[in-house]
């Protein structure tokens, strides 16, 4: 099992758009056979801060996620919404 926490800081004017795009990405991702869980967590104290919690069966499933049709769409849509580059912890 591989668990990835993706940390994202969004520009304030894009919070709603980021959230909508990311929830759609999560719904699509949950259709992948190797993805067990995909949570979108928004900080209560700072609504521009998000953590995406992605749980994969294995590293191959995580790699396959990046090859789906929906992932690059999400990546390209949200890139200009981010206040800083996203980071991740595995």
Secondary structure, DSSP 8 states (H G I E B T S, - for coil): -EEEEEEEEB-GGGHHHHHHHHHHHHHHHTTSTTEEEEEEEE-SS-TTEEEEEEEESSHHHHHHHTTSHHHHHHHHHHHTTBSS--EEE-
